Amino acid sequence: MSIHGVGGGGAVYQAIQQRMQAKATQRNQAGTAAKFDPAGKAGKAVESVAQAVQQASDLDHSSDKMVIDLATGRDANIHTTMVELEKSDIALKYVVQLRDRALSVYSELMRAQV
């Protein structure tokens, strides 16, 4: 139930960044002023996604530990364990939605005519 394999967002971000730089270069060559700021809003969005993935991973580790504690008979409350499992499940679904949205945006950029 671990989400360590969800990473890979860096490659998508780099591909989007390269595509945007290519468009900005073409606009500059055409005489249109274009401003490209890779550390601007796109950088903040990537940081937000990375933070969401980290939080989901932390919730996953916490819920895994609680399940192990419950299974081994340590002092664990089944209600609290189930709540943590649901939090982890919701966080994972959120990260998957973010990934799907990022891939959708990426494919839309790739379809754009240059």
Backbone as JSON, one array per atom type, in Angstrom:
{
  "sequence": "MSIHGVGGGGAVYQAIQQRMQAKATQRNQAGTAAKFDPAGKAGKAVESVAQAVQQASDLDHSSDKMVIDLATGRDANIHTTMVELEKSDIALKYVVQLRDRALSVYSELMRAQV",
  "N": [[0.82, -1.19, 0.0], [2.11, 1.1, -0.3], [3.18, 4.27, -1.63], [5.45, 4.98, -2.97], [6.23, 4.71, -5.6], [4.87, 6.62, -7.0], [6.16, 8.9, -7.73], [8.04, 10.42, -10.27], [7.0, 12.76, -11.27], [8.77, 14.75, -11.81], [9.93, 14.31, -14.33], [7.77, 14.73, -16.03], [7.26, 17.4, -15.46], [9.66, 18.54, -16.37], [9.47, 18.0, -19.11], [7.22, 19.51, -19.78], [8.19, 22.02, -19.16], [10.28, 22.25, -21.05], [8.79, 22.26, -23.39], [7.33, 24.62, -23.06], [9.42, 26.47, -23.07], [10.31, 26.18, -25.68], [8.1, 27.17, -27.08], [8.11, 29.81, -26.15], [10.53, 30.69, -27.24], [9.95, 30.52, -29.96], [7.95, 32.47, -30.13], [9.42, 34.74, -29.51], [11.14, 34.81, -31.68], [9.33, 35.34, -33.66], [8.74, 37.9, -33.17], [7.01, 38.57, -31.17], [6.65, 39.52, -27.88], [7.49, 37.42, -25.28], [7.2, 36.14, -22.07], [8.88, 33.97, -20.02], [8.78, 32.18, -17.15], [10.09, 29.87, -15.37], [10.32, 29.36, -12.66], [8.15, 30.43, -11.56], [4.67, 30.3, -11.31], [4.39, 27.64, -12.17], [6.48, 26.32, -10.88], [5.66, 26.59, -8.24], [3.35, 25.07, -8.31], [4.38, 22.52, -8.77], [5.79, 22.18, -6.41], [3.64, 22.12, -4.62], [2.35, 19.78, -5.42], [4.37, 17.93, -4.87], [4.47, 18.2, -2.11], [1.92, 17.25, -1.43], [2.18, 14.58, -2.22], [4.16, 13.78, -0.43], [2.81, 14.08, 2.03], [0.78, 12.2, 1.68], [2.32, 9.9, 1.57], [3.39, 9.9, 4.17], [1.02, 9.53, 5.65], [0.38, 6.99, 4.73], [2.51, 5.44, 5.73], [2.04, 5.77, 8.47], [-0.5, 4.59, 8.77], [0.1, 1.98, 7.97], [1.84, 1.19, 10.02], [0.07, 1.26, 12.19], [-1.7, -0.78, 11.47], [0.0, -2.99, 11.54], [0.63, -2.95, 14.27], [-1.91, -3.5, 15.31], [-2.37, -6.05, 14.25], [-0.36, -7.56, 15.43], [-1.07, -7.57, 18.04], [-0.4, -5.56, 19.76], [-0.9, -2.65, 21.83], [-3.47, -1.28, 20.4], [-6.04, 0.61, 18.93], [-8.9, -0.34, 17.24], [-10.72, 1.34, 16.01], [-9.33, 3.8, 15.66], [-7.31, 2.86, 14.03], [-8.75, 2.15, 11.71], [-9.7, 4.67, 10.96], [-7.29, 5.95, 10.32], [-6.52, 4.34, 8.17], [-8.52, 5.01, 6.31], [-7.97, 7.73, 5.96], [-5.48, 7.52, 4.74], [-6.22, 6.18, 2.4], [-7.88, 8.09, 1.17], [-6.03, 10.15, 0.78], [-4.26, 8.89, -1.01], [-5.98, 8.52, -3.21], [-6.38, 11.2, -3.86], [-3.8, 11.98, -4.66], [-3.52, 10.37, -6.91], [-5.49, 11.52, -8.51], [-4.33, 14.04, -8.88], [-2.06, 13.27, -10.33], [-3.31, 12.23, -12.63], [-4.49, 14.54, -13.62], [-2.22, 16.11, -14.14], [-1.04, 14.58, -16.17], [-3.02, 14.82, -18.08], [-2.91, 17.56, -18.65], [-0.32, 17.65, -19.65], [-0.57, 16.01, -21.96], [-2.34, 17.58, -23.38], [-0.76, 19.83, -23.86], [1.11, 18.66, -25.54], [-0.42, 18.15, -27.76], [-0.9, 20.65, -28.7], [-0.44, 22.95, -31.32], [2.59, 24.06, -32.64]],
  "CA": [[0.0, 0.0, 0.0], [3.03, 2.22, -0.32], [3.03, 5.07, -2.84], [6.75, 5.5, -3.35], [6.35, 4.68, -7.05], [4.05, 7.66, -7.61], [7.05, 9.99, -8.12], [8.05, 10.6, -11.71], [6.46, 14.04, -11.64], [9.86, 15.59, -12.28], [10.1, 14.13, -15.77], [6.64, 15.4, -16.68], [7.5, 18.84, -15.29], [10.75, 18.93, -17.27], [8.97, 17.97, -20.48], [6.34, 20.67, -19.93], [9.07, 23.19, -19.14], [10.96, 22.32, -22.33], [7.79, 22.63, -24.39], [7.02, 26.04, -22.87], [10.58, 27.23, -23.51], [10.31, 26.15, -27.14], [7.06, 28.1, -27.53], [8.57, 31.16, -25.85], [11.57, 30.99, -28.22], [9.28, 30.76, -31.24], [7.27, 33.77, -30.06], [10.45, 35.77, -29.57], [11.63, 34.86, -33.05], [8.25, 35.91, -34.47], [8.6, 39.31, -32.85], [6.08, 38.73, -30.07], [7.34, 39.43, -26.58], [6.98, 36.35, -24.43], [7.92, 36.04, -20.81], [8.86, 32.61, -19.5], [9.29, 32.17, -15.77], [9.91, 28.49, -14.9], [10.25, 29.3, -11.2], [6.93, 31.12, -11.16], [3.51, 29.51, -10.9], [4.61, 26.21, -12.43], [7.33, 25.82, -9.81], [4.83, 26.5, -7.03], [2.43, 23.94, -8.49], [5.15, 21.3, -8.58], [6.05, 22.09, -4.97], [2.39, 21.71, -3.97], [2.14, 18.35, -5.72], [5.37, 17.18, -4.1], [4.04, 18.23, -0.71], [0.76, 16.35, -1.32], [2.7, 13.21, -2.29], [4.85, 13.51, 0.83], [1.79, 13.9, 3.07], [0.12, 10.91, 1.44], [3.28, 8.88, 1.96], [3.43, 9.89, 5.63], [-0.21, 8.89, 6.12], [0.48, 5.58, 4.4], [3.41, 4.81, 6.71], [1.36, 5.78, 9.76], [-1.57, 3.58, 8.78], [0.75, 0.67, 7.93], [2.33, 0.91, 11.37], [-1.08, 0.97, 13.05], [-2.22, -2.1, 11.1], [0.95, -3.97, 12.09], [0.42, -2.97, 15.72], [-3.18, -4.18, 15.58], [-2.23, -7.46, 13.88], [0.55, -8.23, 16.36], [-1.65, -7.58, 19.37], [0.06, -4.46, 20.59], [-1.98, -1.76, 22.28], [-3.96, -0.52, 19.26], [-7.49, 0.78, 18.88], [-9.34, -0.67, 15.88], [-11.38, 2.52, 15.44], [-8.28, 4.71, 15.23], [-6.63, 2.22, 12.9], [-9.61, 2.27, 10.53], [-9.71, 6.08, 10.57], [-6.01, 6.2, 9.66], [-6.57, 3.67, 6.86], [-9.36, 5.81, 5.42], [-7.2, 8.94, 5.63], [-4.46, 7.11, 3.79], [-6.9, 5.87, 1.15], [-8.32, 9.35, 0.57], [-4.82, 10.85, 0.32], [-3.77, 8.21, -2.21], [-6.89, 8.86, -4.31], [-6.11, 12.58, -4.22], [-2.54, 12.01, -5.4], [-3.8, 9.78, -8.21], [-6.2, 12.55, -9.27], [-3.33, 15.04, -9.27], [-1.26, 12.68, -11.4], [-4.13, 12.16, -13.83], [-4.65, 15.91, -14.12], [-0.94, 16.52, -14.71], [-0.88, 13.88, -17.44], [-3.98, 15.42, -19.0], [-2.34, 18.85, -19.06], [0.84, 17.33, -20.48], [-1.01, 15.55, -23.28], [-2.93, 18.74, -24.05], [0.36, 20.63, -24.37], [1.74, 17.95, -26.64], [-1.29, 18.26, -28.93], [-0.92, 22.03, -29.15], [0.39, 23.18, -32.5], [3.66, 25.02, -32.36]],
  "C": [[0.87, 1.25, 0.0], [2.92, 2.96, -1.64], [4.37, 5.65, -3.3], [6.91, 5.55, -4.86], [5.58, 5.78, -7.75], [4.91, 8.81, -8.1], [6.97, 10.28, -9.6], [7.5, 11.93, -12.18], [7.52, 14.97, -12.18], [10.05, 15.49, -13.78], [8.99, 14.83, -16.54], [6.85, 16.91, -16.61], [8.59, 19.32, -16.25], [10.28, 18.96, -18.73], [8.06, 19.17, -20.75], [7.19, 21.94, -20.01], [9.79, 23.35, -20.49], [10.02, 22.77, -23.43], [7.46, 24.12, -24.3], [8.19, 26.92, -23.32], [10.64, 27.29, -25.04], [9.27, 27.12, -27.7], [7.49, 29.54, -27.3], [9.63, 31.59, -26.86], [10.95, 31.3, -29.57], [8.57, 32.12, -31.25], [8.28, 34.91, -30.16], [10.99, 35.91, -30.99], [10.6, 35.49, -33.98], [8.04, 37.39, -34.16], [7.62, 39.58, -31.72], [6.84, 38.59, -28.77], [6.69, 38.34, -25.75], [7.84, 36.25, -23.19], [7.78, 34.61, -20.3], [9.53, 32.61, -18.15], [9.1, 30.77, -15.2], [9.8, 28.38, -13.39], [8.98, 29.97, -10.68], [5.83, 30.17, -10.71], [3.71, 28.01, -11.12], [5.46, 25.6, -11.33], [6.56, 25.65, -8.51], [3.87, 25.32, -7.12], [3.15, 22.62, -8.26], [5.47, 21.1, -7.1], [4.81, 21.62, -4.23], [2.11, 20.24, -4.2], [3.12, 17.5, -4.93], [4.99, 17.12, -2.62], [2.86, 17.29, -0.49], [1.21, 14.89, -1.35], [3.39, 12.84, -0.99], [3.86, 13.27, 1.97], [1.07, 12.57, 2.92], [1.04, 9.77, 1.85], [3.37, 8.76, 3.48], [2.19, 9.22, 6.22], [-0.18, 7.39, 5.87], [1.36, 4.85, 5.4], [2.75, 4.72, 8.08], [0.29, 4.7, 9.83], [-0.98, 2.17, 8.73], [1.25, 0.26, 9.31], [1.18, 0.55, 12.31], [-1.67, -0.41, 12.75], [-1.31, -3.19, 11.65], [0.78, -4.09, 13.59], [-0.86, -3.72, 16.09], [-3.05, -5.68, 15.32], [-1.35, -8.23, 14.87], [0.06, -8.2, 17.8], [-1.13, -6.5, 20.3], [-1.14, -3.59, 20.96], [-2.41, -0.87, 21.12], [-5.48, -0.51, 19.28], [-7.94, 0.54, 17.44], [-10.02, 0.53, 15.22], [-10.34, 3.5, 14.88], [-7.53, 4.15, 14.02], [-7.45, 2.38, 11.62], [-9.68, 3.72, 10.04], [-8.42, 6.42, 9.81], [-5.96, 5.54, 8.28], [-7.4, 4.46, 5.86], [-8.66, 7.1, 5.01], [-6.16, 8.63, 4.57], [-5.07, 6.83, 2.42], [-7.33, 7.14, 0.42], [-7.12, 10.13, 0.02], [-4.27, 10.22, -0.95], [-4.66, 8.52, -3.41], [-6.67, 10.29, -4.79], [-4.83, 12.69, -5.06], [-2.73, 11.41, -6.8], [-4.55, 10.77, -9.1], [-5.25, 13.65, -9.74], [-2.48, 14.53, -10.42], [-2.04, 12.65, -12.71], [-4.31, 13.54, -14.46], [-3.36, 16.4, -14.77], [-0.71, 15.85, -16.07], [-1.83, 14.43, -18.5], [-3.45, 16.75, -19.53], [-1.15, 18.61, -19.99], [0.41, 16.9, -21.87], [-1.66, 16.68, -24.07], [-1.84, 19.64, -24.62], [1.02, 19.96, -25.56], [0.89, 18.03, -27.91], [-1.33, 19.67, -29.5], [0.01, 22.21, -30.35], [1.39, 24.28, -32.2], [3.78, 26.01, -33.49]]
}
